[in-house]
Amino acid sequence: MRDAADSTTASTVLAEVLPGVAVVFGEVPAELGPELVDFGIVPAVDRERLAAVLASVGNTATVAGNLGSAFAGAQGLYRLSDATQALLKTGATLAVKDGANLGTLMFPGRIVAQARFIPVTALSAAQTAAALGPALAMVGLQMQLSEVTGLVRTNIALTSQVLTAIRNEQWSELTGLVTTVDRAIDQARKVETVPASLWDGVAGAQAALDKQRELYRRNVRGHVGQIDQSDTRRNREYLQTNAEAIVFDTYALLSSLKAWAGYQALRAGRARATGQDDADEARFVEVIARDTRAELDSALTETAGLVASLTRELSIVAELPGRDGLSQSLPGKRKDAKAARQTSARLLEAIRPLADALRPPAPALEAPDVVCAPGTPDLGPYLRILRWFLEDGETLRVLGFADQLDAVGPISAILGGAKDKLAAARDRASAKTLVAVTDRRIVTARTNAFLEQGEIRQDIPVDQVRYVRAATTQDRGARLAIDLITRDESIRWLFRADTDADTARVDALAAVLAESMTIPDAERDELRRRGRAAIGAGGKSE
């Protein structure tokens, strides 16, 4: 929704009844139709109460005129976009007309209709709003049911390899329960209430629904526990080995949640039908809605994290260009790598719709303004893999290709004695290294390992940068060096600088790193304490 100062009468009203959830009255633009959520299990009497209270919000005199006709029929529920909610939370206001805020409905990038928007703050201020508690609880339950139903509709393709005999039996039991609840929900929607005869048909399913929900919740938590480790290689092996089981358990959990949420909605609907004016029943409906929301939020958060981890891992494997053209390898290993990419691509095709629904996909990664590399390398393979290592909102600032010198042991340096031998040892220890600097961390990787296996070498938060130094090396190549001193280690990168432009880019990399230089007070105080202790110990020995 967008601000508009047009004085044209709007025939559509969006009345926010819960944060981010609005009831749509009046005409529904064609473009808004697919976004509209049916009232579903919200009883007819609650819909009437909502309409009556909402029509009284604002200037009653003018509402009865131009705006009043729009309240003639409630069309359904609508989830406000994150952009609209963010706009309103920051204090943005819309032009006021006929007791409501005047705005325009936008559908990707174009105006499709004018509408009045009544914010939730206006509803909460209404004198009769307190009586709407149970009705709003039913609206909340319907939106929760719609949310999880939408996730299940992604139709993950369950492969025959996953559906083993035991899983076939589990799946049959679960789908039977889902079908039973779906049928009851559809019947309740048609009669706009939950009569006793309808409820009696599903009332005994709670134990079976709880069993299925807990089974797959434990399975998903088990997967999350296995990958929530600091050992990156172990996490990767687990994800690759158990990818199909994760896909199955994720979809089964969502299906069980959908059936369980539907059952809770029917339960609340029956409470509303039993005691319209019973305060205890009204409070019970609100408790059901609150508990259901808490359970769904917790389960969907776990599921989203698991699916994101799996999608990231499968995407990395699918993007790996492999060893072709990079180095020679055995035919068998090339065949294994190809099979892994094909398997990952197949599983990605199955799980990507769900992954995108749970969490918007990461955009393609663009090359940063600063790229330190000899010539004009093809950055595409690196960017396609690196994209999956970045977190939401993380920005790539610099990409570099350097020789990173591994530490040479002090014993070998002493025994070697000669400066040229030490230099030779360092040359042998150097390897082409990818250096990616973001606004949050520094990621390094051996280029071959990164492209062949998607492995990173170091992941250093920028708040651990202590000092950065740029200099020209004394070797025959006269390469440019950047020394990075972190909290835990010292790193030296060597860059080729054949032109002034190359030198400028390396300087730019050093400048970006230097922005993060800092020594926390705690570390400084600790160094001072050690110094004083050492001086004191020296005085006593004398």
PLY file of the C-alpha trace (Angstrom):
ply
format ascii 1.0
element vertex 542
property float x
property float y
property float z
element edge 541
property int vertex1
property int vertex2
end_header
0.00 0.00 0.00
1.17 3.46 -0.84
0.21 7.01 0.17
-2.10 8.81 -2.21
-3.74 12.22 -1.95
-6.37 11.55 -4.61
-9.90 12.43 -3.54
-11.57 9.67 -5.57
-13.91 7.48 -3.55
-12.32 4.13 -2.73
-14.51 1.02 -2.90
-11.99 -1.21 -1.09
-11.26 -1.12 2.62
-8.40 -2.91 4.37
-9.01 -2.97 8.12
-6.06 -4.25 10.11
-7.42 -6.46 12.89
-4.16 -8.07 14.00
-0.60 -6.84 13.38
0.00 -7.54 9.70
-3.47 -9.07 9.09
-6.35 -7.14 7.57
-9.97 -7.86 6.73
-10.86 -6.84 3.17
-14.22 -5.17 2.59
-15.88 -4.02 -0.61
-14.57 -4.67 -4.09
-11.52 -6.90 -4.46
-9.14 -5.96 -7.32
-8.42 -8.90 -9.60
-4.73 -8.72 -8.80
-5.48 -9.04 -5.08
-7.65 -12.12 -5.53
-4.89 -14.76 -5.34
-3.56 -13.11 -2.17
-6.93 -13.21 -0.42
-7.35 -15.77 2.38
-10.79 -17.29 2.86
-12.43 -16.77 6.26
-12.42 -20.54 6.57
-13.25 -21.60 10.12
-14.07 -18.07 11.37
-17.77 -18.39 12.39
-20.36 -16.25 10.63
-21.30 -14.53 13.90
-17.68 -13.42 14.42
-17.49 -12.03 10.89
-20.61 -9.96 11.57
-19.21 -8.61 14.84
-15.95 -7.67 13.13
-17.78 -5.81 10.37
-19.97 -3.95 12.87
-17.04 -2.78 15.00
-14.86 -1.86 12.03
-17.65 0.18 10.46
-17.87 2.23 13.65
-14.18 3.14 13.65
-13.40 6.71 12.65
-15.88 9.43 11.79
-19.24 7.67 12.00
-21.03 10.35 10.04
-18.77 10.15 7.02
-18.44 6.39 7.30
-22.17 6.10 6.90
-21.80 8.02 3.67
-19.06 7.24 1.17
-17.18 4.64 3.17
-20.09 2.86 4.77
-21.10 1.08 1.56
-17.71 -0.56 1.35
-18.41 -2.40 4.62
-21.41 -4.13 3.12
-19.50 -7.36 2.70
-16.33 -8.78 4.20
-14.48 -10.54 1.39
-11.66 -12.28 3.23
-8.35 -11.83 4.99
-5.15 -10.30 3.67
-1.60 -10.40 4.99
0.05 -7.00 4.72
3.46 -6.98 3.10
6.60 -6.52 5.18
7.22 -3.26 3.32
3.82 -1.87 4.31
4.25 -2.89 7.94
7.75 -1.41 8.07
6.44 1.83 6.57
3.71 2.15 9.16
5.99 1.18 12.06
8.36 4.01 11.20
5.56 6.49 11.72
4.55 7.02 8.10
1.02 8.34 7.71
-1.49 8.21 4.90
-3.88 10.93 3.87
-7.08 10.78 5.96
-10.44 10.68 4.19
-13.86 9.43 5.36
-12.57 8.26 8.74
-9.76 6.12 7.33
-6.38 6.49 5.69
-6.40 6.92 1.94
-3.88 4.93 -0.05
-3.29 2.97 -3.22
-2.86 -0.78 -3.70
0.35 -1.54 -5.56
0.90 -4.73 -7.53
4.38 -5.23 -8.65
5.28 -1.67 -9.40
1.88 -0.39 -10.59
-1.29 1.00 -9.01
-4.22 -1.40 -9.29
-6.82 0.28 -7.05
-7.48 2.86 -4.40
-8.28 1.68 -0.89
-8.91 2.92 2.61
-6.65 1.51 5.30
-7.69 1.32 8.95
-4.68 0.52 11.18
-4.87 -1.90 14.08
-4.32 1.00 16.50
-7.70 2.41 15.50
-9.40 -0.90 16.22
-7.78 -1.28 19.63
-9.01 2.20 20.54
-12.62 1.33 19.75
-14.81 0.97 22.83
-16.24 -2.36 21.69
-12.88 -3.84 20.67
-12.57 -5.77 23.95
-15.55 -7.91 22.91
-13.72 -8.99 19.76
-11.08 -11.07 21.54
-12.51 -14.48 20.57
-13.30 -13.33 17.02
-9.76 -12.04 16.55
-8.42 -15.31 17.96
-10.38 -17.19 15.28
-8.94 -14.87 12.60
-5.46 -15.56 13.93
-6.05 -19.33 13.83
-7.29 -19.14 10.26
-4.20 -17.18 9.16
-1.93 -19.69 10.93
-3.70 -22.57 9.20
-3.41 -20.77 5.87
0.32 -20.18 6.44
1.24 -23.81 7.09
-1.15 -25.03 4.37
0.66 -22.82 1.87
3.97 -24.42 2.83
2.58 -27.92 2.37
1.25 -26.98 -1.06
4.83 -26.72 -2.32
4.42 -30.42 -3.17
7.85 -31.82 -2.44
8.44 -34.84 -4.66
9.02 -37.76 -2.31
11.25 -40.25 -4.12
10.92 -44.01 -3.98
14.35 -44.20 -2.32
13.01 -42.17 0.60
9.69 -43.97 0.92
11.01 -47.23 2.32
8.57 -49.77 3.77
8.55 -48.27 7.28
8.24 -44.73 5.98
5.43 -45.78 3.64
3.48 -46.98 6.68
4.18 -43.78 8.60
3.27 -41.67 5.59
-0.01 -43.51 5.07
-1.00 -42.93 8.69
-0.15 -39.25 8.46
-1.92 -38.64 5.14
-5.03 -40.35 6.52
-5.12 -37.92 9.43
-4.47 -34.94 7.13
-7.35 -35.98 4.87
-9.73 -36.36 7.84
-8.95 -32.91 9.21
-9.02 -31.27 5.77
-12.47 -32.70 5.13
-13.76 -31.38 8.46
-12.26 -27.94 7.82
-13.96 -27.79 4.42
-17.31 -28.75 5.92
-16.96 -26.18 8.71
-16.18 -23.51 6.13
-19.35 -24.33 4.18
-21.67 -24.13 7.20
-19.67 -21.28 8.81
-19.60 -23.00 12.21
-18.49 -26.25 13.88
-21.64 -28.22 14.85
-21.47 -31.09 17.35
-21.90 -33.80 14.69
-18.90 -32.45 12.74
-16.69 -32.14 15.81
-17.55 -35.64 17.00
-16.05 -37.04 13.79
-12.58 -35.63 14.52
-12.50 -35.18 18.30
-10.79 -38.52 18.88
-7.87 -37.74 16.52
-5.88 -35.59 18.94
-3.67 -38.39 20.31
-2.75 -39.61 16.83
-2.07 -36.06 15.65
0.16 -35.35 18.65
2.04 -38.59 18.01
2.75 -37.70 14.37
3.72 -34.13 15.21
6.11 -35.19 17.95
7.63 -37.95 15.79
8.63 -35.63 12.98
9.47 -32.80 15.35
12.01 -35.11 17.03
13.36 -36.17 13.64
13.86 -32.57 12.54
15.43 -31.63 15.88
17.77 -34.61 15.48
18.90 -33.34 12.08
19.35 -29.82 13.45
21.41 -31.17 16.34
23.67 -33.09 13.98
24.50 -30.07 11.83
24.67 -27.53 14.66
28.35 -28.26 15.18
31.55 -26.32 14.62
33.00 -29.10 12.44
32.16 -27.87 8.93
33.36 -31.03 7.19
31.30 -33.25 9.50
28.20 -31.10 8.96
28.64 -31.34 5.20
29.03 -35.11 5.26
25.89 -35.47 7.37
23.82 -33.24 5.08
24.98 -35.04 1.96
24.43 -38.50 3.46
21.00 -37.75 4.95
19.64 -35.26 2.40
16.70 -37.41 1.30
15.73 -38.27 4.88
15.82 -34.56 5.74
13.55 -33.76 2.80
11.06 -36.41 3.89
11.07 -35.49 7.59
10.69 -31.80 6.79
7.68 -32.30 4.56
6.15 -34.79 6.99
6.55 -32.31 9.87
4.84 -29.58 7.87
1.99 -31.93 6.95
1.57 -32.99 10.59
1.62 -29.33 11.67
-1.02 -28.50 9.10
-3.31 -31.26 10.37
-2.63 -30.36 14.00
-3.30 -26.65 13.39
-6.51 -27.54 11.56
-7.61 -29.66 14.51
-6.91 -26.78 16.92
-8.91 -24.43 14.70
-11.87 -26.84 14.73
-11.52 -27.16 18.50
-11.67 -23.40 18.91
-14.57 -23.18 16.45
-16.51 -25.71 18.48
-15.87 -23.69 21.65
-17.24 -20.61 19.91
-20.35 -22.48 18.76
-20.94 -23.97 22.23
-20.80 -20.76 24.23
-21.22 -17.58 22.23
-21.74 -15.54 25.40
-19.73 -17.74 27.75
-16.71 -15.82 29.06
-14.85 -19.04 29.93
-15.28 -20.42 26.43
-14.15 -17.09 24.98
-10.96 -17.15 27.03
-10.39 -20.77 26.03
-10.50 -19.81 22.35
-7.85 -17.14 22.93
-5.66 -19.67 24.80
-5.92 -22.12 21.90
-4.93 -19.43 19.40
-1.98 -18.28 21.52
-0.65 -21.80 22.14
-1.05 -22.77 18.50
0.87 -19.70 17.37
3.71 -20.46 19.78
3.99 -24.08 18.63
3.93 -23.14 14.94
6.50 -20.38 15.39
8.90 -22.73 17.17
8.48 -25.60 14.71
8.68 -23.40 11.60
11.81 -21.67 12.90
13.54 -25.03 13.33
12.30 -26.21 9.95
13.39 -23.03 8.18
16.88 -23.30 9.65
17.21 -26.96 8.66
15.91 -26.40 5.13
18.20 -23.38 4.72
21.24 -25.45 5.76
20.30 -28.27 3.40
19.55 -25.91 0.52
22.86 -24.13 1.05
24.81 -27.39 1.04
23.02 -28.82 -1.99
23.41 -25.53 -3.86
27.15 -25.45 -3.20
27.60 -29.01 -4.47
25.40 -28.34 -7.50
27.40 -25.20 -8.35
30.85 -26.80 -8.07
32.50 -26.77 -11.49
34.54 -29.79 -10.36
38.05 -30.64 -11.40
37.47 -30.42 -15.15
39.94 -27.95 -16.59
41.52 -27.31 -13.19
43.61 -30.39 -12.54
43.91 -34.01 -13.53
42.03 -36.58 -11.52
41.09 -40.22 -11.74
38.12 -41.06 -14.01
36.33 -42.69 -11.08
36.55 -39.56 -8.97
35.28 -37.42 -11.84
32.33 -39.79 -12.14
31.63 -39.55 -8.39
31.74 -35.75 -8.52
29.33 -35.69 -11.45
26.95 -38.06 -9.65
27.05 -35.86 -6.52
26.17 -32.78 -8.58
23.29 -34.60 -10.27
21.91 -35.89 -6.95
22.17 -32.43 -5.40
20.40 -30.85 -8.36
17.56 -33.39 -8.14
17.05 -32.85 -4.41
17.28 -29.08 -4.87
14.49 -29.21 -7.42
12.37 -31.02 -4.85
13.06 -28.80 -1.85
13.62 -25.36 -3.41
9.92 -24.33 -3.51
9.65 -25.01 0.22
12.97 -23.29 0.92
11.84 -20.19 -0.98
8.52 -20.15 0.88
10.18 -20.43 4.30
12.90 -17.91 3.56
13.37 -15.65 0.49
16.23 -16.95 -1.67
19.57 -15.18 -1.58
20.04 -12.93 -4.62
22.78 -13.65 -7.13
26.10 -12.26 -5.94
27.57 -9.44 -7.98
31.28 -8.74 -8.31
32.38 -6.08 -5.79
33.92 -2.77 -6.82
37.38 -3.91 -5.69
38.81 -7.09 -7.25
42.52 -7.81 -6.67
43.49 -10.32 -9.34
45.98 -10.56 -12.17
44.34 -10.04 -15.55
40.60 -10.54 -15.87
39.68 -13.86 -14.24
36.25 -15.42 -14.61
34.64 -14.61 -11.26
31.36 -16.39 -12.02
32.20 -19.80 -10.48
33.58 -18.17 -7.33
30.60 -15.84 -6.89
28.02 -18.60 -7.46
29.56 -20.69 -4.67
30.42 -17.80 -2.35
26.81 -16.62 -2.48
25.78 -19.57 -0.31
28.35 -18.79 2.38
27.07 -15.25 2.99
24.41 -14.52 5.57
21.22 -12.53 5.04
22.07 -8.90 4.42
25.83 -9.50 4.27
27.65 -7.40 1.65
30.70 -8.48 -0.32
33.15 -5.56 -0.41
36.41 -6.96 -1.83
37.46 -10.09 -3.68
41.16 -10.92 -4.00
43.44 -13.69 -5.24
46.75 -13.97 -3.45
49.50 -16.29 -2.28
49.00 -16.91 1.42
52.17 -17.99 3.22
51.75 -20.78 5.72
53.69 -20.47 8.92
57.25 -21.80 8.78
58.35 -23.43 12.04
61.07 -21.62 14.02
63.21 -24.78 14.28
63.47 -25.19 10.52
64.30 -21.50 10.18
67.18 -21.78 12.65
68.55 -24.93 11.11
68.33 -23.56 7.62
70.23 -20.49 8.64
70.38 -18.91 5.25
67.87 -16.29 4.17
67.44 -17.76 0.71
66.52 -21.17 2.13
63.84 -19.58 4.29
62.47 -17.75 1.27
62.42 -20.99 -0.73
60.56 -22.75 2.07
57.96 -20.00 2.06
57.56 -20.20 -1.70
56.90 -23.93 -1.47
54.35 -23.34 1.29
52.43 -20.67 -0.63
49.20 -21.51 -2.41
46.67 -19.53 -4.45
44.18 -18.18 -1.98
40.76 -16.60 -2.41
40.23 -13.64 -0.07
36.67 -12.39 0.32
36.06 -9.40 2.59
32.50 -8.58 3.61
31.06 -6.05 6.00
31.11 -8.76 8.69
34.08 -11.06 8.14
37.06 -12.18 6.13
36.73 -15.52 4.34
39.75 -17.26 2.83
39.98 -20.49 0.86
42.42 -22.33 -1.34
41.07 -21.70 -4.82
41.24 -25.34 -5.93
39.57 -26.65 -2.77
36.92 -23.93 -3.04
35.99 -24.77 -6.62
36.30 -28.54 -6.28
34.78 -29.11 -2.83
33.30 -25.80 -1.69
35.65 -25.68 1.29
36.72 -22.51 3.05
39.94 -22.19 5.04
39.36 -19.32 7.45
36.35 -17.34 8.62
37.52 -14.31 10.61
35.04 -11.79 12.06
36.13 -8.24 11.27
36.03 -7.35 14.96
39.05 -9.61 15.43
41.25 -7.48 13.15
43.96 -5.82 15.19
46.44 -4.38 12.66
46.92 -4.19 8.88
50.17 -3.40 7.10
50.84 -3.06 3.36
54.38 -3.24 1.96
56.46 -4.32 -1.03
58.28 -7.64 -0.60
62.04 -7.98 -1.04
61.88 -11.05 -3.27
62.69 -11.01 -6.97
59.02 -10.59 -7.91
58.68 -7.42 -5.84
55.10 -8.41 -5.03
52.83 -6.37 -2.81
52.23 -7.81 0.64
49.39 -7.30 3.10
50.01 -8.43 6.67
46.85 -9.04 8.66
47.24 -9.33 12.43
44.15 -10.78 14.09
43.37 -11.68 17.66
44.67 -15.23 17.16
47.09 -15.27 14.21
49.22 -13.39 11.71
48.58 -13.78 7.98
50.57 -12.57 4.98
49.10 -12.32 1.50
51.23 -11.65 -1.57
49.69 -10.02 -4.63
51.03 -9.54 -8.12
51.07 -5.88 -9.06
52.07 -5.53 -12.70
50.40 -2.15 -13.19
49.56 0.95 -11.19
45.93 -0.16 -11.28
46.87 -3.45 -9.59
48.70 -1.52 -6.87
45.69 0.75 -6.35
43.38 -2.25 -5.92
45.67 -3.87 -3.36
45.81 -0.58 -1.49
42.01 -0.47 -1.58
41.86 -3.95 -0.04
44.25 -2.87 2.73
42.13 0.23 3.35
38.93 -1.82 3.72
40.65 -4.11 6.20
42.11 -1.14 8.09
38.59 0.15 8.77
38.19 -2.68 11.27
41.47 -2.20 13.17
40.87 -2.00 16.90
42.25 -3.32 20.17
39.53 -3.95 22.74
40.18 -2.47 26.17
40.04 -5.93 27.75
42.91 -7.19 25.57
44.98 -4.05 26.16
44.47 -4.31 29.91
45.45 -7.97 29.86
48.70 -7.20 28.01
49.51 -4.47 30.53
48.78 -6.81 33.42
51.13 -9.42 31.97
53.83 -6.78 31.53
53.58 -5.64 35.13
53.62 -9.25 36.32
56.74 -9.99 34.26
58.56 -6.92 35.62
57.62 -7.89 39.16
58.85 -11.46 38.67
62.15 -10.16 37.25
62.74 -7.90 40.25
62.19 -10.73 42.72
64.66 -13.03 40.92
67.35 -10.35 41.08
0 1
1 2
2 3
3 4
4 5
5 6
6 7
7 8
8 9
9 10
10 11
11 12
12 13
13 14
14 15
15 16
16 17
17 18
18 19
19 20
20 21
21 22
22 23
23 24
24 25
25 26
26 27
27 28
28 29
29 30
30 31
31 32
32 33
33 34
34 35
35 36
36 37
37 38
38 39
39 40
40 41
41 42
42 43
43 44
44 45
45 46
46 47
47 48
48 49
49 50
50 51
51 52
52 53
53 54
54 55
55 56
56 57
57 58
58 59
59 60
60 61
61 62
62 63
63 64
64 65
65 66
66 67
67 68
68 69
69 70
70 71
71 72
72 73
73 74
74 75
75 76
76 77
77 78
78 79
79 80
80 81
81 82
82 83
83 84
84 85
85 86
86 87
87 88
88 89
89 90
90 91
91 92
92 93
93 94
94 95
95 96
96 97
97 98
98 99
99 100
100 101
101 102
102 103
103 104
104 105
105 106
106 107
107 108
108 109
109 110
110 111
111 112
112 113
113 114
114 115
115 116
116 117
117 118
118 119
119 120
120 121
121 122
122 123
123 124
124 125
125 126
126 127
127 128
128 129
129 130
130 131
131 132
132 133
133 134
134 135
135 136
136 137
137 138
138 139
139 140
140 141
141 142
142 143
143 144
144 145
145 146
146 147
147 148
148 149
149 150
150 151
151 152
152 153
153 154
154 155
155 156
156 157
157 158
158 159
159 160
160 161
161 162
162 163
163 164
164 165
165 166
166 167
167 168
168 169
169 170
170 171
171 172
172 173
173 174
174 175
175 176
176 177
177 178
178 179
179 180
180 181
181 182
182 183
183 184
184 185
185 186
186 187
187 188
188 189
189 190
190 191
191 192
192 193
193 194
194 195
195 196
196 197
197 198
198 199
199 200
200 201
201 202
202 203
203 204
204 205
205 206
206 207
207 208
208 209
209 210
210 211
211 212
212 213
213 214
214 215
215 216
216 217
217 218
218 219
219 220
220 221
221 222
222 223
223 224
224 225
225 226
226 227
227 228
228 229
229 230
230 231
231 232
232 233
233 234
234 235
235 236
236 237
237 238
238 239
239 240
240 241
241 242
242 243
243 244
244 245
245 246
246 247
247 248
248 249
249 250
250 251
251 252
252 253
253 254
254 255
255 256
256 257
257 258
258 259
259 260
260 261
261 262
262 263
263 264
264 265
265 266
266 267
267 268
268 269
269 270
270 271
271 272
272 273
273 274
274 275
275 276
276 277
277 278
278 279
279 280
280 281
281 282
282 283
283 284
284 285
285 286
286 287
287 288
288 289
289 290
290 291
291 292
292 293
293 294
294 295
295 296
296 297
297 298
298 299
299 300
300 301
301 302
302 303
303 304
304 305
305 306
306 307
307 308
308 309
309 310
310 311
311 312
312 313
313 314
314 315
315 316
316 317
317 318
318 319
319 320
320 321
321 322
322 323
323 324
324 325
325 326
326 327
327 328
328 329
329 330
330 331
331 332
332 333
333 334
334 335
335 336
336 337
337 338
338 339
339 340
340 341
341 342
342 343
343 344
344 345
345 346
346 347
347 348
348 349
349 350
350 351
351 352
352 353
353 354
354 355
355 356
356 357
357 358
358 359
359 360
360 361
361 362
362 363
363 364
364 365
365 366
366 367
367 368
368 369
369 370
370 371
371 372
372 373
373 374
374 375
375 376
376 377
377 378
378 379
379 380
380 381
381 382
382 383
383 384
384 385
385 386
386 387
387 388
388 389
389 390
390 391
391 392
392 393
393 394
394 395
395 396
396 397
397 398
398 399
399 400
400 401
401 402
402 403
403 404
404 405
405 406
406 407
407 408
408 409
409 410
410 411
411 412
412 413
413 414
414 415
415 416
416 417
417 418
418 419
419 420
420 421
421 422
422 423
423 424
424 425
425 426
426 427
427 428
428 429
429 430
430 431
431 432
432 433
433 434
434 435
435 436
436 437
437 438
438 439
439 440
440 441
441 442
442 443
443 444
444 445
445 446
446 447
447 448
448 449
449 450
450 451
451 452
452 453
453 454
454 455
455 456
456 457
457 458
458 459
459 460
460 461
461 462
462 463
463 464
464 465
465 466
466 467
467 468
468 469
469 470
470 471
471 472
472 473
473 474
474 475
475 476
476 477
477 478
478 479
479 480
480 481
481 482
482 483
483 484
484 485
485 486
486 487
487 488
488 489
489 490
490 491
491 492
492 493
493 494
494 495
495 496
496 497
497 498
498 499
499 500
500 501
501 502
502 503
503 504
504 505
505 506
506 507
507 508
508 509
509 510
510 511
511 512
512 513
513 514
514 515
515 516
516 517
517 518
518 519
519 520
520 521
521 522
522 523
523 524
524 525
525 526
526 527
527 528
528 529
529 530
530 531
531 532
532 533
533 534
534 535
535 536
536 537
537 538
538 539
539 540
540 541
